[in-house]
């Protein structure tokens, strides 16, 4: 029988965790030995009789970049709400790895164990610099005394420098976040999530409102993250989805269930998807 870990069980780091680099801190108990990091099985969410999700089942492999598409009202946001603990399912199960039951965990504990979520609108500390935003997001002891006496060491500074380069904000570190362009704020928020060293990233319409150049650079960024993190991207921009989906799976949601799943070419040629979402 699989042991279900409770949310208050420990969070352990591996030797060298403070060094720059991604994916080196692993929450105790996130067992991905079977190759999948997320399982949703027959998830149903009902609001006053309306089924926002209707027996939804899918799984995400370790290191996979999965694109989720579908019309408005298909259940994409509700699905992310279930994964992050914001919404409790009416029925079904949701597992992070083999042992962590997301339906029994708080939002805080889910984030602590390695699931990071970015909403459509960027949320950054606009009166702080880019560097300070990344510093504030760093995974450290947040209790009062350690926070008051906290000083960055060289390894932590190196990690921030690495993130700055990755999110295309090198040279902007002393700029106030409120002065960044919309696209740069989106990148900064992704960087803030990466500072928390998540194993699974949930990104909700990451290129909404971006220029073509910013969209292209965001595709480059996500492709660089592929394999270092497991990533779920909800997006309506089909050109962007084509750029990041490559030969990976694309899942199409409709009326709270999986309508179709496959590579981009398979999904685009599916008559049901054409009918309800892509159009002719």
C-alpha positions as CSV (number, residue, x, y, z in Angstrom):
1,X,0.0,0.0,0.0
2,X,1.3,3.5,-0.8
3,X,2.1,5.6,2.2
4,X,0.4,9.0,2.1
5,X,2.6,11.7,3.6
6,X,1.0,14.4,5.6
7,X,1.7,18.0,4.7
8,X,3.7,18.7,7.9
9,X,6.3,16.0,7.2
10,X,9.8,17.4,6.6
11,X,11.4,19.1,3.6
12,X,14.9,17.9,3.1
13,X,17.7,19.4,1.0
14,X,20.5,17.5,-0.7
15,X,24.2,18.3,-0.3
16,X,25.1,21.4,-2.3
17,X,21.5,22.7,-2.5
18,X,22.6,26.3,-1.9
19,X,24.7,26.3,-5.0
20,X,23.4,27.9,-8.2
21,X,21.4,25.5,-10.4
22,X,17.9,24.2,-10.7
23,X,16.1,21.1,-9.4
24,X,18.6,20.4,-6.6
25,X,16.3,20.7,-3.7
26,X,13.8,17.8,-3.4
27,X,11.0,17.7,-0.9
28,X,11.0,14.6,1.2
29,X,8.4,12.1,-0.1
30,X,7.9,13.4,-3.7
31,X,8.4,9.9,-5.2
32,X,8.6,10.1,-9.0
33,X,10.2,6.7,-9.4
34,X,7.4,5.7,-11.8
35,X,8.2,8.6,-14.1
36,X,5.2,10.8,-13.5
37,X,5.1,13.8,-11.2
38,X,1.3,14.6,-11.4
39,X,-1.7,12.4,-11.6
40,X,-5.3,13.6,-11.8
41,X,-7.8,10.7,-11.8
42,X,-11.5,11.3,-12.3
43,X,-11.5,14.8,-10.9
44,X,-14.9,16.4,-10.7
45,X,-15.6,19.9,-9.4
46,X,-19.2,21.0,-9.1
47,X,-20.4,24.5,-8.4
48,X,-24.2,24.6,-7.6
49,X,-24.7,21.6,-9.9
50,X,-22.5,22.9,-12.7
51,X,-19.6,20.6,-13.4
52,X,-16.5,22.8,-14.0
53,X,-14.5,19.6,-14.2
54,X,-16.1,16.3,-15.2
55,X,-14.1,13.1,-14.4
56,X,-10.9,14.8,-15.7
57,X,-7.9,12.4,-15.8
58,X,-4.4,13.2,-17.0
59,X,-0.8,12.8,-15.9
60,X,2.4,14.8,-16.4
61,X,5.8,13.1,-16.7
62,X,9.0,14.3,-14.9
63,X,10.6,17.0,-17.0
64,X,7.7,17.2,-19.4
65,X,6.4,20.4,-20.9
66,X,2.7,19.9,-21.4
67,X,0.5,22.4,-23.2
68,X,-3.2,22.6,-22.2
69,X,-5.6,24.3,-24.7
70,X,-9.3,24.6,-25.0
71,X,-12.1,27.1,-25.2
72,X,-13.1,29.5,-22.4
73,X,-15.0,27.6,-19.8
74,X,-13.3,24.3,-20.6
75,X,-12.0,24.0,-17.0
76,X,-8.4,24.9,-17.4
77,X,-8.2,27.4,-14.5
78,X,-10.3,25.1,-12.2
79,X,-7.9,22.3,-12.9
80,X,-5.0,24.5,-11.8
81,X,-7.0,25.5,-8.7
82,X,-7.3,21.9,-7.8
83,X,-3.6,21.1,-8.3
84,X,-2.6,24.1,-6.1
85,X,-5.2,23.4,-3.4
86,X,-7.3,26.5,-4.0
87,X,-10.3,24.4,-4.9
88,X,-11.3,21.1,-3.4
89,X,-12.6,18.5,-5.9
90,X,-16.1,17.1,-5.4
91,X,-14.7,13.7,-6.4
92,X,-11.5,12.1,-7.7
93,X,-7.9,12.1,-6.7
94,X,-4.9,14.3,-7.3
95,X,-1.3,13.1,-6.6
96,X,2.0,14.8,-6.6
97,X,4.4,12.0,-7.3
98,X,3.3,8.7,-5.9
99,X,2.6,9.7,-2.3
100,X,1.4,13.2,-1.8
101,X,-2.4,13.6,-1.9
102,X,-3.0,17.2,-3.1
103,X,-6.6,17.0,-2.1
104,X,-5.6,16.8,1.6
105,X,-3.0,19.5,1.6
106,X,-3.1,23.3,2.1
107,X,-2.1,25.8,-0.6
108,X,1.0,26.7,1.5
109,X,2.1,23.0,1.9
110,X,1.6,22.3,-1.8
111,X,3.8,25.3,-2.7
112,X,6.3,24.2,-0.1
113,X,6.5,20.7,-1.5
114,X,7.4,22.1,-5.0
115,X,4.4,23.2,-7.1
116,X,4.7,26.8,-8.3
117,X,1.9,28.7,-10.1
118,X,2.0,31.8,-12.2
119,X,-1.2,33.6,-12.9
120,X,-2.0,35.4,-16.2
121,X,-1.4,38.9,-14.7
122,X,2.2,39.3,-13.4
123,X,2.5,39.9,-9.7
124,X,5.8,41.5,-8.7
125,X,6.9,44.0,-6.0
126,X,6.8,47.1,-8.2
127,X,8.6,49.4,-5.7
128,X,11.5,47.0,-5.3
129,X,14.3,46.3,-7.8
130,X,14.5,43.3,-10.0
131,X,17.3,41.9,-7.8
132,X,15.3,42.5,-4.7
133,X,12.3,40.7,-6.1
134,X,14.4,37.6,-6.8
135,X,16.0,37.9,-3.4
136,X,12.7,38.1,-1.6
137,X,11.5,35.0,-3.5
138,X,14.5,32.9,-2.5
139,X,13.8,29.7,-0.6
140,X,15.1,30.6,2.9
141,X,13.9,30.4,6.5
142,X,11.2,33.1,6.6
143,X,10.9,33.4,10.4
144,X,11.5,36.8,11.9
145,X,14.9,36.5,13.4
146,X,16.6,34.7,10.5
147,X,15.0,37.2,8.1
148,X,16.3,40.2,10.0
149,X,19.9,38.9,10.0
150,X,19.8,37.4,6.5
151,X,22.7,38.2,4.2
152,X,23.3,36.7,0.8
153,X,26.3,34.5,0.4
154,X,28.3,34.2,-2.8
155,X,26.4,31.0,-3.9
156,X,23.0,32.7,-3.4
157,X,24.2,35.7,-5.4
158,X,25.4,33.3,-8.1
159,X,22.0,31.7,-8.2
160,X,20.3,35.1,-8.7
161,X,22.8,36.0,-11.4
162,X,22.0,32.7,-13.2
163,X,18.2,33.4,-13.0
164,X,18.8,37.0,-14.3
165,X,20.5,35.6,-17.3
166,X,17.9,32.9,-17.9
167,X,15.0,35.4,-17.8
168,X,16.7,37.9,-20.0
169,X,17.0,40.6,-17.3
170,X,20.8,40.8,-16.9
171,X,21.7,44.4,-16.7
172,X,18.2,45.3,-15.3
173,X,18.8,44.1,-11.8
174,X,18.8,47.5,-10.2
175,X,15.8,48.7,-12.1
176,X,12.4,49.1,-10.2
177,X,10.1,46.2,-11.2
178,X,7.3,48.7,-11.8
179,X,9.3,50.3,-14.7
180,X,9.6,47.0,-16.6
181,X,7.6,46.3,-19.7
182,X,4.7,43.8,-19.4
183,X,6.8,41.0,-20.9
184,X,9.7,41.7,-18.6
185,X,7.4,41.6,-15.6
186,X,6.2,38.2,-16.8
187,X,9.8,37.0,-17.0
188,X,10.6,38.4,-13.6
189,X,7.6,36.5,-12.1
190,X,8.8,33.3,-13.7
191,X,12.2,34.0,-12.2
192,X,10.7,34.5,-8.8
193,X,9.0,31.1,-9.1
194,X,12.4,29.5,-10.1
195,X,14.0,31.0,-7.0
196,X,11.7,28.7,-5.0
197,X,13.1,25.7,-6.9
198,X,9.8,24.1,-7.9
199,X,9.5,20.7,-9.4
200,X,6.3,21.5,-11.2
201,X,5.5,24.9,-12.8
202,X,2.0,25.9,-13.7
203,X,1.9,28.8,-16.1
204,X,-1.4,30.4,-17.0
205,X,-1.3,32.2,-20.4
206,X,2.3,33.4,-20.0
207,X,2.4,35.3,-23.3
208,X,-0.9,37.2,-23.0
209,X,-0.4,40.8,-23.9
210,X,3.2,40.4,-25.0
211,X,4.7,41.7,-28.2
212,X,5.8,39.3,-30.9
213,X,9.5,39.7,-29.9
214,X,8.6,39.1,-26.2
215,X,6.6,36.0,-27.1
216,X,9.5,34.5,-29.1
217,X,11.9,35.1,-26.2
218,X,9.4,33.5,-23.8
219,X,9.3,30.4,-26.0
220,X,13.1,30.3,-25.8
221,X,12.9,30.6,-22.1
222,X,10.4,27.7,-21.6
223,X,12.4,25.5,-24.0
224,X,15.5,26.1,-21.9
225,X,13.5,25.0,-18.8
226,X,12.3,21.9,-20.5
227,X,13.6,18.8,-18.6
228,X,14.9,20.8,-15.6
229,X,11.3,21.3,-14.4
230,X,8.0,19.7,-15.2
231,X,5.9,22.4,-16.8
232,X,2.2,22.8,-17.5
233,X,1.3,25.7,-19.8
234,X,-2.3,26.9,-20.4
235,X,-2.3,29.1,-23.5
236,X,-4.6,30.3,-26.3
237,X,-1.8,31.6,-28.6
238,X,-1.5,28.6,-31.1
239,X,1.7,29.9,-32.7
240,X,3.3,30.0,-29.3
241,X,2.0,26.5,-28.4
242,X,3.4,25.1,-31.7
243,X,6.8,26.6,-30.8
244,X,7.0,25.0,-27.3
245,X,5.0,21.8,-27.9
246,X,7.5,20.3,-30.3
247,X,6.9,16.6,-30.3
248,X,5.4,16.6,-26.8
249,X,1.8,16.1,-25.8
250,X,-0.9,18.7,-26.1
251,X,-4.1,18.2,-24.1
252,X,-7.4,19.7,-25.2
253,X,-10.0,20.3,-22.5
254,X,-13.7,20.8,-23.3
255,X,-16.6,21.0,-20.8
256,X,-14.4,19.9,-18.0
257,X,-13.0,16.7,-19.6
258,X,-10.1,15.7,-21.9
259,X,-11.4,16.0,-25.4
260,X,-8.2,15.0,-27.2
261,X,-4.6,14.4,-26.5
262,X,-1.5,13.9,-28.7
263,X,1.2,15.8,-30.5
264,X,0.3,19.2,-32.1
265,X,-0.3,17.7,-35.5
266,X,-2.7,15.1,-34.2
267,X,-4.6,17.6,-32.1
268,X,-4.9,20.1,-35.0
269,X,-6.3,17.5,-37.3
270,X,-8.8,16.1,-34.8
271,X,-12.3,16.9,-36.1
272,X,-13.7,17.3,-32.6
273,X,-11.0,19.9,-31.7
274,X,-11.6,21.7,-35.0
275,X,-15.3,21.8,-34.2
276,X,-15.2,23.1,-30.6
277,X,-12.0,25.2,-30.6
278,X,-9.7,25.7,-33.6
279,X,-12.4,26.2,-36.2
280,X,-11.9,25.8,-39.9
